[in-house]
Amino acid sequence: MNELLQLSFMSFVIVGLGTMFLIGEVLVNMRGIFALLGVFLITTFFYINIPDVSMIIIMFIIYIVGLLLIVIDGKILNDGTLTTLGIASMIISVSIAAPDLASGIYSVIGIIVGALLSLIFLKIFKPRKMWGKIALNDRLTTEEGYTTLTEEYTMLEGLTGITLTELRPTGTVKLNDKEYSAISTGNLINKGEEIKVINVDGTRVKVDQTK
């Protein structure tokens, strides 16, 4: 059995499933069941590849810290920065623990695949509230009172105005006696030039010279 677990491909299986269950516990409330399965699998991976107990603990901590960064990002920041660092931390821990290059590659792939597969749990179980934004539980549709373009910005498309600053390619323009941040189509537009709004995407106003 031990020889089977030490096969390079098993690194993919163990790390993949462990990551899937741990991130799954973060995404959906399984009352700790997924967490226990994930901890068991990841600990098993470190145990069969690292002879020193202290190193097992260190690698496990690095892995868990990575997972916590993902949680913090989802609960507080929601910009993906800590999630990126968290995944990198998890990858580093399994890469260092892997006994050879093949196992290391399989382990990294396991983390990526496991993380992606964990998203399936959002379709099966009730997501945690803190992931409402990421899971898009509240569809931002016009029928529910939301819209990707505010009415004001939607009305800007096709209007002509004047540049209040140089657009290099971003700057300030005046439209309907109001100032807006705008971006040119790529060319430098000098201050005081007449421009036309050619596209509006959210609050991103894209303009071009009328001449």
N, C-alpha and C positions, 0 to 999 in steps of 0.2 A: 504493500500500500504506500509506503514511504517513497519507494522508487517511482511509483506512478505520480505522486504529488510533485516530485522533483523534475518531471518532464517540462521542457520549455513551454509547451503549449498550455500546460496546466496553470501557468502564471496568468495567462489571458483569462482562463475560466474563473480562477479563484478571485483575482483582483477585479475582474469585470463584474462578477456577481456581488462581491463585497461592496464595491462602489455603487452599484445599482441599488442595493438595499439601504445603504447609509444615506445616500442622497434621496432615495425614496422616502425614508423616514422624515427627512427634512421637508419634503414636498407635501406629504400626506400624513395624517395622524393615524399611525398603526399601533399606538400604545406601547411603543418600544420593541415590538416584535421584529420589525425590519432592522432596527438599530442593533439588536442582539445578534441577528444573523450576519449583519455587515461586519460588526466588530469581531465575531468569531472567524469569519473568512479572511479578513485582512490580517488578524493576529496569526492565523494559520500560515498565511503567505510569508510573513516575517519570520515566524518560528522555524519553518523548514529551510529557510535560506540564510538565516543569520545565527551562528552558533553562540554568540555572546548575548546574554540576557539584557545587559544594559543598552546594547545597540538596538535590540528589538524594541525596547521602551522608547528610545530616542526616535527611531524611525516611525514608530506608531504615533508619537506625539506630533511629529512633523506632518504626518498624514492627517491627523485629526484637526490640527491647527488650520490646515488648508480647507477642511470641511467647514470649520467655524467661520472662516473668512467668507465663504459662500453664503452662509446663513446670515452673517452681518450685512453683507451686500444686499441680500434679498429683503431684509427687514428694515434697513435704515437708508442705504444709499441708492440702491436700484439703478446704478449706472454701469455695472459690469466690471469696474476696476478691481475690487476685492475678489470677485469671482475668478477673474483671470489669475490673480496672485494665488488664490486658493487652489485652483487646478494645477498651477505650476508647482506649488508646494507638494501636492499629492503625487505628481509625476516624479518629482525629485526623490521623494521617500522610497517609492517602489523601484526606481532606477538604481539607486544606491544599494538597495537590498538584493536586487537580482544577481544571481551567481554568474551569469554570463550575458553577452550582448543579446542573444536570441531571447532569453527570458526577459531582459530589460525592455526590448521592443514589444514583446507580447504583453508585458505589464502596462506599458504606456497605452497601447491600443485598448487594453482592457478597461482602463480608467475612462477613456474617451467613449468607448462603446457603452460601458456601464452607465455613464452619466446621461447619455442619450436615451438609453432604454428606460431609465428611471422616470422619464417624462411620460411614459405610458401609464404610470400609476395615476397621473392627473386625470386620465380618461376613465379610470376604473373606480378610484376612491375619492372621497371628498378632500379637496385641497385645504391646507392650512390657510387661515385668513391672511397671514403675512405675505402670501404669494399671490394675493388677488390681482395685483398689477401685472405680474409676469404671466399668470395663467389666463389673464383677460376674462375673468369671470363676468365682469360687467362689460358687455360689448359696447364699444363707443360708436353707436350708430345714431344717425340723425333721428330715427323714430324714438329713441330713448332720451332725446334732448341733447345729444352730443353731435358735434360735427368737426371734421378735421380742419375745416376752414371757418374762421369766424366770418360773420356776415360782412363786417367792415372790410376785411382783407379781400373777400370774394369780389366786392364791388370795385376794387382797385384795378382789376384786370382790364386792359384796353384804354385806361386813362392816360392822359399826357400830363407832364409836369416839368419841373426844373430841378437841376441838381444844386444842392446847397453846399456840397463839398465835392472834391474830386472822388471819383469811383475808381479804386485801384485794386481789385475790382469792386470793393464794397465802399459804401459811403452813405450820405444822407440825401434824400430827395424830398421835394415838396409836392404833395398831391392833394387836391381839394383843400388847400390852405392848411394842411397838416403835414408834419414831418414824419418820415418813415425811413427805416434802414432799408437799403436796397443793395443789390448786387448786379453788376453789368454782365453782359454776355461773354465778357472776356477782354474786351478792349478798354483802354483807359478813356474815361469820359471826364472832361474838365468841368470845373465849377461854373454854374450859370448856363449850362447846355440844356436844351429841351430834350426830354426823354419820354418814352412811352413804356407802360407796363406791358410786358409780353407774356408773363407767366406769374402765377401766385401759387405757392405751395406752403400751406400753413401760414406762417408769418414771414415766409421768405419771399421777398418781392424781387423779381428779376426784370430788369429794364434794358432798353437799348436806345441809342440816339434816334431821333426822328428824321434827321438829315443824313 
